[in-house]
Amino acid sequence: MKLETQFSNSQLKRINLQAMLYMCSCPSQVGAQIDSLRKLFDYQANCSERSQNDVQTQVHQRIADATKKAHLIMEECLSEILDLEGWDRETLEMPAGLRAILEQEIDDE
């Protein structure tokens, strides 16, 4: 079983770090779900290899199939979020304007 990805694990970590630094957790929440789905998919792949019977194989395949669909949806969501917010897609830097807004909110508190 193979999971197609739009973002590498290191790219997800970069997005999560940027989001945490500037207290904008929405992108990192989506990234965390993507990471969790990848772990679930890998777990199912391992279980499927060790399945003892047809029913177990079908169960693990069903979970893996659902995970693939959810993963694709969440990666598309993250991609759209990055575009909407204007992130630099090469460096995965949060846009300066968004950082400034968040920094201003902190100063106002």
C-alpha positions in Angstrom: 0.0 0.0 0.0 1.2 3.5 -0.9 -0.1 6.8 0.2 0.2 9.6 -2.3 1.3 12.9 -0.7 1.3 16.5 -1.8 3.4 17.7 1.2 6.5 15.9 2.6 6.8 15.3 6.3 9.4 18.0 6.6 7.2 20.4 4.8 4.4 19.7 7.3 6.8 20.3 10.1 7.8 23.6 8.6 4.2 24.7 8.2 3.4 23.6 11.8 6.5 25.5 13.1 5.5 28.7 11.3 2.0 28.5 12.5 3.1 27.9 16.1 5.6 30.7 16.1 3.0 33.2 15.0 0.1 31.8 17.0 -2.0 30.9 14.0 -2.8 27.4 14.8 -5.4 26.7 12.0 -2.8 25.5 9.4 -1.0 23.5 12.0 -4.2 21.8 13.1 -4.8 20.7 9.5 -1.1 19.6 9.3 -1.5 17.6 12.5 -4.5 15.8 11.1 -2.5 15.0 7.9 0.3 13.6 10.1 -2.2 11.5 12.1 -3.7 10.1 8.9 -0.3 9.1 7.6 0.4 7.2 10.8 -3.0 5.5 10.6 -2.3 4.5 7.0 1.1 3.1 7.9 -0.4 1.2 10.8 -3.0 -0.4 8.5 -0.4 -1.3 5.9 1.6 -3.1 8.6 -1.5 -4.8 10.0 -2.5 -5.9 6.5 0.9 -7.6 5.9 0.4 -9.6 9.1 -3.3 -10.4 8.5 -4.1 -14.1 9.2 -7.3 -14.3 7.2 -9.5 -12.7 4.5 -11.7 -10.7 6.9 -8.7 -9.1 8.6 -7.2 -8.2 5.3 -10.5 -6.6 4.2 -10.8 -4.7 7.4 -7.4 -3.2 7.1 -7.9 -2.4 3.4 -11.2 -0.7 4.2 -9.5 1.5 6.8 -6.6 2.3 4.5 -9.0 3.2 1.7 -10.9 5.6 3.9 -7.7 7.1 5.2 -6.4 7.7 1.7 -9.6 9.7 0.9 -9.4 11.7 4.1 -5.7 12.4 3.6 -6.4 13.7 0.1 -9.1 16.0 1.3 -7.0 17.4 4.1 -4.0 17.9 1.9 -6.2 19.8 -0.6 -7.5 21.8 2.3 -4.0 22.7 3.6 -3.0 23.7 0.1 -6.0 26.0 -0.3 -5.3 27.5 3.2 -1.7 28.3 2.2 -2.9 29.9 -1.0 -5.7 31.9 0.7 -3.3 33.2 3.4 -0.6 33.9 0.8 2.2 31.6 2.2 5.4 31.4 0.2 5.0 28.0 -1.4 8.8 27.6 -1.9 9.9 28.4 1.7 6.6 27.7 3.4 7.0 31.0 5.3 3.9 32.6 6.6 3.3 35.9 4.9 4.7 39.0 6.7 1.3 40.7 6.6 -0.3 37.9 8.5 2.6 37.8 11.0 2.2 41.5 11.6 -1.5 41.2 12.2 -0.9 38.4 14.8 1.9 40.4 16.4 -0.4 43.4 16.7 -3.1 41.3 18.4 -0.5 40.3 21.0 0.5 43.9 21.6 -3.1 45.0 22.0 -3.7 42.4 24.7 
